[in-house]
Amino acid sequence: MEIINGDRLSRMNNEIAAAIGFFDGVHRGHRFLLEQLKIQAVVRQLPSAAITFFQHPQNILCPGFQPKLLNTFDERIEHLALTGIDYCSLLDFTLSLSRLSAQEFIQKLKEECRVGLLLIGYNHRFGKNRTEGFEDYVRYGNECGMEILQAPELPDISVSSTRIRTCLARKKVKEANQMLSYLYRLEGIVHEGNRLGRKMGFPTANLEVSDKNKLIPGEGIYAVWAYRGQKKYGGMVYIGNRPTVTIHGENRIEVHLFDFSDDLYGETLQLEFVDFLRESRHFENMEELKKQLFADREAAMMALPGFLSLGA
């Protein structure tokens, strides 16, 4: 997949077959849309392209508001590349762009982005106030020489970025992963903590997520795969304010890797969330907490596919 800025499209010799959206999560619905796009592009002998935006439109429409996102910018591009489309075209979402009518927006796609075929998701609307529908888009496309098609609905499952965010906030990791078609991921730098976990035999890495706009799943204990470079480890992660050892403490992300004893401070870890294990809760003393951590570790090992068969 080649990444191109929107202004380069206007200088291309050929028209493109395109789908447009922010594509947060590049989830199963997005992938289904882009598969349909590739089919239509091959029939018409056109290159396929996903037209997307650098920033989430809500950043521009609601200044000061930053929605929590399923992907960092780099992750979004990485997942779009895996779909096999030819191009990813990056546009700036501006206030002037948001004020275009659907007709004006289609005209802009035709003239400035060289879109010959636009494939629209079955429930997607665009243009100022989003008051017009697919039949209007087809009419506007005919007027400027653009073919506009509507993709069918993804069969068997209802998927949206909003639904996935809700699932993650409610700790329904498996359901979120099913809609994403991959394991939800966080990445961050390991910082030194107060070493309480080490004293109990459960050393933890305190992770500071690199992208502050990335959605962090709800509080509790999770089974995860952790990556240190190319090396993969099974582990469990705690998200919460540690009610047993602090009062009104700040939320932390603490990772315990199985069969690992090296120093991780300053290193980057990637976490893939596999399953939710239990809620965060207060324990009367450290011995009760330690006993629960042993149970959590057993549960996490059982939840990680293939972990026990690795001989760990």
GUDO-159868 format. One record per residue (C-alpha): y, x, z; residue in one letter; residue number from 1. Coordinates in nm, 2 decimals. Each point is the difference from the previous one (the first is absolute). Example, Ala and Ser with C-alpha at 12.3 -4.5 7.8 and 13.67 -1.06 7.14 Angstrom:
      c2      c1      c3  resn  resi
   -0.45    1.23    0.78     A     1
    0.34    0.14   -0.07     S     2
END
This chain:
      c2      c1      c3  resn  resi
    0.00    0.00    0.00     M     1
    0.34    0.13   -0.10     E     2
    0.30   -0.08    0.23     I     3
    0.32   -0.07   -0.19     I     4
    0.34   -0.12    0.11     N     5
    0.11   -0.33   -0.15     G     6
    0.27    0.15   -0.23     D     7
   -0.27    0.20   -0.18     R     8
   -0.18   -0.31   -0.11     L     9
    0.30   -0.10   -0.22     S    10
   -0.06    0.32   -0.20     R    11
   -0.37   -0.05   -0.06     M    12
   -0.11   -0.06   -0.36     N    13
   -0.26   -0.26    0.10     N    14
    0.03   -0.32    0.20     E    15
   -0.21   -0.04    0.32     I    16
   -0.21   -0.26    0.16     A    17
    0.13   -0.03    0.36     A    18
   -0.03   -0.17    0.34     A    19
    0.28    0.02    0.25     I    20
    0.01    0.00    0.38     G    21
    0.04    0.21    0.31     F    22
   -0.38    0.02    0.03     F    23
    0.00    0.08    0.37     D    24
   -0.36    0.07    0.10     G    25
   -0.12    0.00   -0.37     V    26
   -0.25   -0.25    0.14     H    27
   -0.28   -0.19   -0.18     R    28
    0.24   -0.25   -0.14     G    29
    0.22    0.27   -0.15     H    30
   -0.31    0.18   -0.14     R    31
   -0.13   -0.32   -0.15     F    32
    0.34   -0.05   -0.17     L    33
    0.00    0.35   -0.14     L    34
   -0.35   -0.03   -0.12     E    35
    0.10   -0.30   -0.20     Q    36
    0.31    0.19   -0.13     L    37
   -0.22    0.28   -0.13     K    38
   -0.22   -0.24   -0.18     I    39
    0.30   -0.17   -0.17     Q    40
    0.15    0.34   -0.08     A    41
   -0.31    0.12   -0.18     V    42
   -0.02   -0.32   -0.21     V    43
    0.36    0.06   -0.11     R    44
   -0.03    0.38   -0.02     Q    45
    0.28    0.05    0.24     L    46
    0.02    0.24    0.30     P    47
   -0.02   -0.17    0.34     S    48
    0.27    0.05    0.27     A    49
    0.07   -0.12    0.35     A    50
    0.38   -0.04    0.05     I    51
    0.08    0.05    0.37     T    52
    0.29    0.09    0.23     F    53
    0.09    0.30    0.21     F    54
    0.10   -0.21    0.29     Q    55
   -0.12   -0.34    0.13     H    56
    0.24   -0.27   -0.14     P    57
    0.06   -0.12    0.36     Q    58
    0.17    0.33    0.07     N    59
    0.27   -0.09   -0.24     I    60
    0.02   -0.38    0.05     L    61
    0.01    0.03    0.38     C    62
    0.19    0.32    0.09     P    63
   -0.13    0.14    0.33     G    64
   -0.34   -0.17   -0.03     F    65
   -0.30    0.22   -0.08     Q    66
   -0.33   -0.18   -0.04     P    67
   -0.31    0.18    0.12     K    68
   -0.20    0.11   -0.30     L    69
   -0.37    0.04   -0.07     L    70
    0.06    0.32   -0.21     N    71
    0.23    0.29    0.00     T    72
    0.16    0.06   -0.33     F    73
   -0.25    0.28   -0.08     D    74
   -0.29   -0.22    0.10     E    75
    0.12   -0.28   -0.22     R    76
    0.02    0.23   -0.30     I    77
   -0.34    0.15    0.08     E    78
   -0.17   -0.34    0.01     H    79
    0.18   -0.12   -0.32     L    80
   -0.13    0.32   -0.17     A    81
   -0.36   -0.10    0.10     L    82
    0.03   -0.33   -0.19     T    83
   -0.01    0.19   -0.33     G    84
    0.33   -0.13   -0.15     I    85
    0.19    0.23   -0.24     D    86
    0.35    0.00    0.16     Y    87
    0.17   -0.07    0.33     C    88
    0.37   -0.08   -0.07     S    89
    0.24    0.03    0.30     L    90
    0.31   -0.21    0.01     L    91
    0.28   -0.02    0.25     D    92
    0.02   -0.34    0.16     F    93
    0.38   -0.07    0.03     T    94
    0.21   -0.30    0.10     L    95
    0.11   -0.04   -0.37     S    96
   -0.37   -0.01   -0.10     L    97
   -0.07   -0.26    0.27     S    98
    0.28   -0.22   -0.14     R    99
   -0.15   -0.02   -0.35     L   100
   -0.14   -0.33   -0.11     S   101
   -0.36   -0.01   -0.12     A   102
    0.12   -0.01   -0.36     Q   103
    0.23    0.30    0.05     E   104
   -0.27    0.19    0.18     F   105
   -0.25   -0.06   -0.29     I   106
    0.27    0.11   -0.25     Q   107
    0.05    0.32    0.21     K   108
   -0.38    0.07    0.00     L   109
    0.00   -0.04   -0.38     K   110
    0.30    0.21   -0.08     E   111
   -0.01    0.27    0.27     E   112
   -0.37    0.03    0.09     C   113
   -0.15   -0.07   -0.35     R   114
   -0.23   -0.27    0.14     V   115
   -0.18   -0.18   -0.28     G   116
   -0.25   -0.18    0.22     L   117
    0.07   -0.10    0.36     L   118
   -0.30   -0.12    0.21     L   119
    0.11   -0.20    0.30     I   120
   -0.20   -0.07    0.31     G   121
   -0.12   -0.36    0.04     Y   122
    0.26   -0.08    0.28     N   123
    0.27    0.26   -0.08     H   124
    0.36   -0.11   -0.05     R   125
    0.31    0.21   -0.07     F   126
    0.36   -0.03   -0.09     G   127
    0.29   -0.11    0.22     K   128
   -0.11   -0.27    0.25     N   129
   -0.35    0.00   -0.16     R   130
    0.06   -0.36   -0.12     T   131
   -0.17    0.02   -0.34     E   132
   -0.37    0.01   -0.08     G   133
   -0.25    0.14   -0.25     F   134
    0.09   -0.24   -0.28     E   135
    0.36    0.11    0.03     D   136
   -0.10    0.36   -0.02     Y   137
   -0.21   -0.06   -0.31     V   138
    0.30   -0.17   -0.17     R   139
    0.23    0.29    0.09     Y   140
   -0.26    0.25   -0.12     G   141
   -0.03   -0.18   -0.34     N   142
    0.38    0.01   -0.04     E   143
    0.01    0.38    0.03     C   144
   -0.34    0.09   -0.16     G   145
   -0.20    0.06    0.32     M   146
   -0.35   -0.14    0.05     E   147
   -0.04   -0.13    0.35     I   148
   -0.34   -0.09    0.15     L   149
   -0.11   -0.12    0.34     Q   150
   -0.30    0.17    0.17     A   151
   -0.27   -0.21    0.15     P   152
   -0.03   -0.03    0.38     E   153
   -0.23    0.26    0.17     L   154
   -0.33   -0.19    0.05     P   155
   -0.16   -0.05    0.34     D   156
    0.27    0.14    0.22     I   157
    0.37   -0.06    0.07     S   158
    0.19    0.33    0.03     V   159
    0.36    0.09    0.07     S   160
    0.18    0.30    0.15     S   161
    0.14   -0.24    0.27     T   162
   -0.35   -0.12    0.09     R   163
   -0.12    0.36    0.04     I   164
    0.29    0.10    0.22     R   165
   -0.07   -0.30    0.22     T   166
   -0.37    0.09    0.03     C   167
    0.09    0.36    0.10     L   168
    0.25   -0.12    0.26     A   169
   -0.27   -0.23    0.14     R   170
   -0.26    0.29   -0.01     K   171
   -0.21   -0.17   -0.26     K   172
   -0.07    0.34   -0.17     V   173
   -0.32   -0.09   -0.18     K   174
    0.17   -0.31   -0.16     E   175
    0.30    0.22   -0.10     A   176
   -0.22    0.26   -0.15     N   177
   -0.19   -0.26   -0.20     Q   178
    0.32   -0.12   -0.16     M   179
    0.12    0.36   -0.06     L   180
   -0.33    0.11   -0.14     S   181
    0.04    0.33    0.19     Y   182
    0.04    0.11    0.37     L   183
    0.35   -0.04    0.14     Y   184
    0.15    0.34    0.06     R   185
    0.26    0.17    0.23     L   186
    0.11    0.36   -0.03     E   187
    0.19    0.21    0.25     G   188
    0.07    0.32    0.19     I   189
   -0.18    0.08    0.32     V   190
    0.23    0.06    0.30     H   191
   -0.09    0.12    0.35     E   192
   -0.06   -0.26    0.27     G   193
   -0.06    0.01    0.37     N   194
   -0.37    0.10   -0.04     R   195
   -0.13   -0.29    0.22     L   196
   -0.27   -0.07   -0.25     G   197
   -0.13    0.36    0.01     R   198
   -0.03   -0.02    0.38     K   199
   -0.24   -0.30   -0.05     M   200
   -0.20    0.17   -0.27     G   201
    0.17   -0.19   -0.28     F   202
    0.26    0.23   -0.15     P   203
    0.25   -0.19   -0.22     T   204
    0.24    0.09   -0.28     A   205
    0.33   -0.18    0.03     N   206
    0.10   -0.10   -0.35     L   207
    0.36   -0.06   -0.11     E   208
   -0.02   -0.20   -0.32     V   209
    0.19    0.18   -0.28     S   210
    0.15   -0.31   -0.17     D   211
    0.19   -0.22    0.25     K   212
   -0.02   -0.29   -0.24     N   213
   -0.39    0.00    0.00     K   214
   -0.15   -0.30    0.18     L   215
   -0.20    0.10    0.31     I   216
   -0.29   -0.23    0.09     P   217
    0.02   -0.20    0.32     G   218
   -0.07    0.15    0.35     E   219
   -0.36    0.08    0.09     G   220
   -0.29    0.23   -0.07     I   221
   -0.13    0.06   -0.35     Y   222
   -0.29    0.19   -0.17     A   223
    0.15    0.23   -0.26     V   224
   -0.09    0.28   -0.25     W   225
    0.24    0.29    0.05     A   226
    0.08    0.27   -0.26     Y   227
    0.12    0.35    0.08     R   228
    0.06    0.13   -0.35     G   229
   -0.33   -0.06   -0.18     Q   230
   -0.20   -0.01    0.32     K   231
   -0.11   -0.35    0.11     K   232
   -0.07   -0.10    0.36     Y   233
   -0.10   -0.32    0.18     G   234
    0.23   -0.11    0.28     G   235
    0.17   -0.27    0.19     M   236
    0.37   -0.07    0.03     V   237
    0.20   -0.17    0.27     Y   238
    0.33   -0.17   -0.08     I   239
    0.20   -0.12    0.29     G   240
    0.21    0.09    0.31     N   241
   -0.28    0.12    0.22     R   242
    0.03   -0.26    0.28     P   243
   -0.24    0.19    0.23     T   244
    0.20    0.32    0.01     V   245
    0.36   -0.11   -0.06     T   246
    0.23   -0.29    0.09     I   247
    0.19   -0.14   -0.30     H   248
   -0.10    0.31   -0.20     G   249
    0.09    0.04   -0.36     E   250
   -0.26   -0.08   -0.26     N   251
   -0.22    0.29   -0.11     R   252
   -0.27    0.07   -0.26     I   253
   -0.27    0.21    0.17     E   254
   -0.30    0.12   -0.20     V   255
   -0.33    0.13    0.14     H   256
   -0.22    0.18   -0.25     L   257
   -0.37    0.02    0.05     F   258
   -0.16    0.34    0.03     D   259
    0.33    0.18   -0.04     F   260
    0.17    0.25    0.24     S   261
    0.26    0.20   -0.20     D   262
    0.37   -0.01    0.06     D   263
    0.18   -0.25   -0.24     L   264
    0.36    0.03    0.11     Y   265
    0.23    0.01   -0.30     G   266
   -0.27   -0.10   -0.25     E   267
   -0.01   -0.30   -0.22     T   268
   -0.27   -0.26    0.05     L   269
   -0.09   -0.30   -0.22     Q   270
   -0.16   -0.30    0.17     L   271
   -0.20   -0.27   -0.18     E   272
   -0.05   -0.31    0.21     F   273
   -0.36   -0.14   -0.01     V   274
   -0.02   -0.26    0.28     D   275
    0.17   -0.13    0.30     F   276
   -0.19    0.06    0.32     L   277
    0.19   -0.16    0.30     R   278
    0.34   -0.09    0.14     E   279
    0.21    0.23    0.20     S   280
   -0.02   -0.08    0.37     R   281
    0.08    0.14    0.35     H   282
   -0.27    0.17    0.21     F   283
    0.01    0.03    0.37     E   284
   -0.06    0.37    0.00     N   285
   -0.08    0.29   -0.22     M   286
   -0.38   -0.02    0.06     E   287
   -0.01   -0.35   -0.14     E   288
    0.20    0.11   -0.30     L   289
   -0.23    0.30   -0.05     K   290
   -0.31   -0.23    0.01     K   291
    0.16   -0.23   -0.26     Q   292
    0.08    0.29   -0.22     L   293
   -0.37    0.10   -0.01     F   294
   -0.08   -0.36   -0.11     A   295
    0.28    0.01   -0.26     D   296
   -0.14    0.32   -0.15     R   297
   -0.34   -0.15   -0.03     E   298
    0.14   -0.31   -0.16     A   299
    0.21    0.20   -0.24     A   300
   -0.29    0.21   -0.11     M   301
   -0.20   -0.31   -0.07     M   302
    0.29   -0.15   -0.20     A   303
    0.04    0.31   -0.23     L   304
   -0.23   -0.05   -0.30     P   305
   -0.25    0.30   -0.03     G   306
    0.15    0.18    0.30     F   307
   -0.32    0.01    0.21     L   308
   -0.21    0.10   -0.30     S   309
    0.21    0.31   -0.03     L   310
   -0.17    0.14    0.31     G   311
    0.32   -0.02    0.21     A   312
END
